[in-house]
């Protein structure tokens, strides 16, 4: 989504103003030299083997299909139902809340619209995962995103996005075997904007169809699902790894997740579950998960890929709590903002937290 299928026309504004964009930011200039990676916010290292991401390799310019589908790790349910994050840079701040719930097959069938062209990604045949992100950005801009995911593979089936606060729009999305089909609406005037998406009359629909595609049947996900994937694939486990494809508006991007070593990260967040609550303030044991991406199309940038996720480019490090699989922080480099760390403020769990793990 957004420099990415859902669209990020607003992110360039926020980044240019040095705003913190906890939603996706603008693309990097080709002549800019990348900054060094952000410092890891850890206190005490715990010896553990580090698994490096596989090399990106060189793409064949004449190739239109990647020869091998990426390997998959088994996905499972996550322990959390809500995660609240925030970050601050200069005088700006932003916050994002992720929510996950089970979507029954009957409700999924009701929300998945059939596109007039291209073959839609088939639903899983049972319940799906509904993942939503609510983001408050600087300058009065807000966005609401919902994704419908296959719980077994993390593949995106469809979704919708609403953005308000300047250049407002609404998009309904359906992932297909040839790209992303979008139904878009926007207000024709400031007066019409007050009516909400149902009353917006500037409408169009289109299929984004990248020229280079992954092998048929390869699960394709969305950038908003990256934290969920790190948790659902249980990448807090030793030697965990995963490769999955993401659809960006410029084409398909292969993402490599690689679990690294253990460390202790200082946190400060509230945690609650059906029968209790507590405040976490101190060090927690985490495993660092490195996420890198490269475009499947040889004409795409290969060394500074726009991850399409919270403005991060090139690589992203997610700190996943050992035992619970909860991402307690993540860091990377955002365009014009520089090194950025986003931290967990509050977690709502579906079940009581597991016992503190031993390294």
LORO-144887 format. One line per 10 residues: number of its first residue (from 1); their letters; for each residue x, y, z of C-alpha. Coordinates in steps of 0.5 Angstrom, whole numbers, padded with zeros to 4 digits. Example, Ala and Ser with C-alpha at 12.3 -4.5 7.8 and 13.67 -1.06 7.14 Angstrom:
BEGIN
1 = AS = 0025:-0009:0016 ~ 0027:-0002:0014
# end
This chain:
BEGIN
1 = XXXXXXXXXX = 0000:0000:0000 ~ 0002:0007:-0001 ~ 0009:0008:-0005 ~ 0005:0002:-0005 ~ -0001:0000:-0007 ~ -0006:0003:-0002 ~ -0002:0010:-0005 ~ 0002:0015:-0001 ~ 0002:0021:-0004 ~ 0001:0025:0003
11 = XXXXXXXXXX = 0008:0022:0005 ~ 0012:0026:0001 ~ 0009:0032:0005 ~ 0010:0030:0011 ~ 0017:0027:0010 ~ 0019:0034:0007 ~ 0017:0038:0013 ~ 0021:0033:0017 ~ 0015:0030:0020 ~ 0015:0023:0023
21 = XXXXXXXXXX = 0011:0019:0019 ~ 0009:0013:0022 ~ 0005:0011:0016 ~ 0010:0010:0010 ~ 0014:0016:0007 ~ 0017:0019:0001 ~ 0022:0015:-0004 ~ 0029:0017:-0004 ~ 0033:0021:-0009 ~ 0038:0017:-0013
31 = XXXXXXXXXX = 0044:0021:-0011 ~ 0043:0021:-0004 ~ 0049:0017:0000 ~ 0045:0012:0005 ~ 0046:0014:0012 ~ 0049:0008:0017 ~ 0044:0004:0020 ~ 0041:0006:0026 ~ 0044:0004:0033 ~ 0041:-0002:0036
41 = XXXXXXXXXX = 0037:0000:0042 ~ 0040:-0006:0047 ~ 0043:-0006:0053 ~ 0046:-0013:0054 ~ 0048:-0018:0049 ~ 0047:-0025:0050 ~ 0051:-0030:0046 ~ 0047:-0033:0040 ~ 0049:-0035:0033 ~ 0047:-0030:0028
51 = XXXXXXXXXX = 0043:-0032:0022 ~ 0045:-0027:0016 ~ 0040:-0025:0011 ~ 0041:-0029:0004 ~ 0045:-0025:-0001 ~ 0040:-0021:-0006 ~ 0044:-0023:-0012 ~ 0043:-0020:-0019 ~ 0037:-0020:-0023 ~ 0037:-0022:-0030
61 = XXXXXXXXXX = 0034:-0016:-0034 ~ 0031:-0021:-0039 ~ 0027:-0025:-0034 ~ 0020:-0024:-0033 ~ 0019:-0029:-0027 ~ 0023:-0031:-0021 ~ 0025:-0038:-0022 ~ 0024:-0041:-0015 ~ 0018:-0039:-0010 ~ 0021:-0037:-0003
71 = XXXXXXXXXX = 0021:-0042:0002 ~ 0015:-0041:0008 ~ 0015:-0042:0015 ~ 0009:-0044:0019 ~ 0005:-0039:0021 ~ 0001:-0039:0027 ~ -0004:-0035:0032 ~ -0001:-0029:0035 ~ -0002:-0028:0043 ~ -0004:-0020:0042
81 = XXXXXXXXXX = -0010:-0017:0040 ~ -0008:-0010:0040 ~ -0001:-0006:0040 ~ 0000:0001:0041 ~ 0006:0004:0038 ~ 0009:0011:0038 ~ 0015:0015:0036 ~ 0018:0022:0036 ~ 0023:0026:0032 ~ 0025:0034:0033
91 = XXXXXXXXXX = 0018:0037:0035 ~ 0014:0032:0031 ~ 0011:0025:0034 ~ 0006:0020:0031 ~ 0003:0014:0033 ~ 0000:0007:0030 ~ -0005:0002:0033 ~ -0005:-0005:0030 ~ -0011:-0009:0032 ~ -0012:-0017:0029
101 = XXXXXXXXXX = -0018:-0021:0030 ~ -0021:-0027:0026 ~ -0025:-0026:0021 ~ -0030:-0031:0019 ~ -0031:-0034:0012 ~ -0038:-0031:0011 ~ -0036:-0024:0013 ~ -0030:-0025:0009 ~ -0034:-0027:0003 ~ -0038:-0021:0004
111 = XXXXXXXXXX = -0032:-0016:0004 ~ -0028:-0019:-0002 ~ -0030:-0015:-0008 ~ -0029:-0019:-0015 ~ -0025:-0015:-0020 ~ -0028:-0014:-0027 ~ -0021:-0016:-0030 ~ -0015:-0021:-0027 ~ -0016:-0027:-0023 ~ -0017:-0025:-0015
121 = XXXXXXXXXX = -0013:-0029:-0010 ~ -0017:-0034:-0007 ~ -0020:-0034:0000 ~ -0017:-0039:0005 ~ -0023:-0043:0005 ~ -0024:-0042:0012 ~ -0023:-0036:0017 ~ -0018:-0031:0015 ~ -0014:-0025:0019 ~ -0017:-0018:0019
131 = XXXXXXXXXX = -0011:-0014:0021 ~ -0012:-0006:0022 ~ -0008:0000:0023 ~ -0010:0007:0025 ~ -0005:0012:0025 ~ -0005:0019:0027 ~ 0000:0024:0023 ~ 0003:0031:0024 ~ -0001:0036:0021 ~ -0008:0033:0022
141 = XXXXXXXXXX = -0007:0028:0018 ~ -0010:0021:0020 ~ -0011:0014:0016 ~ -0015:0008:0017 ~ -0012:0001:0014 ~ -0015:-0006:0014 ~ -0012:-0012:0011 ~ -0015:-0019:0010 ~ -0010:-0024:0010 ~ -0009:-0032:0009
151 = XXXXXXXXXX = -0007:-0034:0016 ~ -0003:-0040:0014 ~ 0001:-0036:0009 ~ 0001:-0029:0011 ~ -0002:-0027:0004 ~ -0006:-0021:0003 ~ -0013:-0022:0000 ~ -0016:-0015:0000 ~ -0017:-0009:0004 ~ -0019:-0002:0005
161 = XXXXXXXXXX = -0016:0005:0006 ~ -0018:0012:0008 ~ -0014:0018:0009 ~ -0017:0024:0011 ~ -0014:0031:0013 ~ -0012:0034:0006 ~ -0012:0030:-0001 ~ -0017:0025:0002 ~ -0019:0019:-0001 ~ -0021:0012:0000
171 = XXXXXXXXXX = -0019:0005:-0003 ~ -0022:-0002:-0003 ~ -0017:-0007:-0005 ~ -0017:-0014:-0008 ~ -0010:-0018:-0009 ~ -0010:-0022:-0016 ~ -0005:-0026:-0019 ~ -0003:-0021:-0024 ~ -0003:-0015:-0019 ~ -0007:-0011:-0015
181 = XXXXXXXXXX = -0014:-0008:-0017 ~ -0017:-0002:-0014 ~ -0023:0002:-0013 ~ -0022:0009:-0011 ~ -0026:0015:-0009 ~ -0024:0022:-0007 ~ -0028:0028:-0005 ~ -0029:0034:-0011 ~ -0029:0039:-0006 ~ -0028:0041:0001
191 = XXXXXXXXXX = -0036:0041:0003 ~ -0036:0034:0000 ~ -0030:0032:0004 ~ -0035:0033:0010 ~ -0040:0027:0007 ~ -0035:0022:0008 ~ -0033:0016:0003 ~ -0040:0014:0002 ~ -0041:0021:-0001 ~ -0035:0022:-0005
201 = XXXXXXXXXX = -0036:0023:-0012 ~ -0029:0023:-0016 ~ -0029:0015:-0017 ~ -0024:0011:-0021 ~ -0022:0004:-0022 ~ -0016:0000:-0024 ~ -0011:-0005:-0024 ~ -0004:-0004:-0022 ~ 0000:-0010:-0026 ~ 0008:-0010:-0025
211 = XXXXXXXXXX = 0011:-0013:-0031 ~ 0016:-0018:-0027 ~ 0012:-0023:-0023 ~ 0013:-0028:-0018 ~ 0012:-0036:-0019 ~ 0004:-0037:-0020 ~ 0002:-0039:-0013 ~ 0007:-0035:-0009 ~ 0004:-0032:-0003 ~ 0004:-0024:-0004
221 = XXXXXXXXXX = 0003:-0020:0002 ~ 0003:-0012:0004 ~ 0008:-0008:0008 ~ 0003:-0006:0013 ~ 0003:-0014:0015 ~ 0011:-0014:0017 ~ 0010:-0014:0024 ~ 0004:-0019:0024 ~ 0009:-0023:0020 ~ 0015:-0023:0025
231 = XXXXXXXXXX = 0010:-0025:0030 ~ 0006:-0030:0027 ~ 0012:-0034:0024 ~ 0015:-0034:0031 ~ 0021:-0031:0029 ~ 0023:-0030:0036 ~ 0026:-0037:0035 ~ 0033:-0039:0034 ~ 0035:-0039:0027 ~ 0028:-0037:0025
241 = XXXXXXXXXX = 0028:-0035:0017 ~ 0022:-0033:0012 ~ 0022:-0031:0005 ~ 0016:-0027:0002 ~ 0014:-0023:-0003 ~ 0011:-0016:-0002 ~ 0007:-0012:-0008 ~ 0009:-0005:-0008 ~ 0006:0000:-0013 ~ 0013:0000:-0017
251 = XXXXXXXXXX = 0013:-0008:-0017 ~ 0014:-0014:-0013 ~ 0019:-0014:-0008 ~ 0022:-0020:-0004 ~ 0023:-0020:0003 ~ 0028:-0024:0007 ~ 0027:-0024:0015 ~ 0033:-0027:0019 ~ 0033:-0028:0026 ~ 0039:-0026:0029
261 = XXXXXXXXXX = 0042:-0026:0036 ~ 0039:-0025:0043 ~ 0040:-0018:0047 ~ 0036:-0014:0052 ~ 0032:-0008:0051 ~ 0029:-0003:0056 ~ 0022:-0002:0055 ~ 0016:0002:0058 ~ 0009:-0001:0056 ~ 0003:-0003:0059
271 = XXXXXXXXXX = 0000:-0010:0058 ~ -0007:-0013:0059 ~ -0010:-0019:0058 ~ -0017:-0022:0060 ~ -0016:-0023:0067 ~ -0010:-0018:0069 ~ -0005:-0013:0067 ~ 0002:-0010:0069 ~ 0007:-0005:0067 ~ 0013:-0007:0064
281 = XXXXXXXXXX = 0019:-0003:0066 ~ 0026:-0005:0065 ~ 0030:-0010:0061 ~ 0026:-0016:0056 ~ 0030:-0021:0053 ~ 0029:-0020:0045 ~ 0031:-0023:0039 ~ 0033:-0018:0033 ~ 0030:-0020:0026 ~ 0033:-0017:0020
291 = XXXXXXXXXX = 0028:-0015:0014 ~ 0032:-0014:0008 ~ 0028:-0013:0001 ~ 0030:-0013:-0007 ~ 0026:-0012:-0013 ~ 0024:-0018:-0017 ~ 0025:-0013:-0023 ~ 0032:-0011:-0025 ~ 0030:-0004:-0027 ~ 0028:-0003:-0019
301 = XXXXXXXXXX = 0033:0000:-0014 ~ 0037:-0006:-0011 ~ 0041:-0003:-0006 ~ 0036:0002:-0003 ~ 0029:-0001:-0003 ~ 0023:0002:-0001 ~ 0020:-0003:0004 ~ 0014:0001:0004 ~ 0013:0001:0012 ~ 0013:0006:0016
311 = XXXXXXXXXX = 0018:0010:0012 ~ 0024:0005:0012 ~ 0028:0004:0007 ~ 0034:-0001:0005 ~ 0033:-0006:0012 ~ 0029:-0006:0018 ~ 0030:-0009:0025 ~ 0025:-0012:0029 ~ 0026:-0013:0036 ~ 0021:-0019:0038
321 = XXXXXXXXXX = 0020:-0021:0045 ~ 0023:-0028:0046 ~ 0017:-0033:0048 ~ 0011:-0028:0047 ~ 0013:-0026:0040 ~ 0011:-0019:0041 ~ 0015:-0014:0037 ~ 0017:-0009:0042 ~ 0021:-0004:0038 ~ 0023:-0003:0031
331 = XXXXXXXXXX = 0028:0001:0028 ~ 0031:0003:0021 ~ 0032:0009:0016 ~ 0027:0014:0014 ~ 0027:0018:0008 ~ 0029:0025:0010 ~ 0028:0024:0017 ~ 0034:0019:0018 ~ 0035:0014:0023 ~ 0028:0012:0027
341 = XXXXXXXXXX = 0026:0008:0033 ~ 0019:0006:0034 ~ 0017:0003:0041 ~ 0011:0000:0044 ~ 0007:0004:0049 ~ 0001:-0001:0050 ~ 0000:-0009:0049 ~ -0007:-0012:0049 ~ -0006:-0020:0050 ~ -0012:-0025:0048
351 = XXXXXXXXX = -0009:-0030:0054 ~ -0004:-0029:0060 ~ 0003:-0027:0058 ~ 0008:-0033:0058 ~ 0013:-0034:0063 ~ 0019:-0030:0062 ~ 0024:-0034:0058 ~ 0031:-0036:0060 ~ 0036:-0034:0055
# end
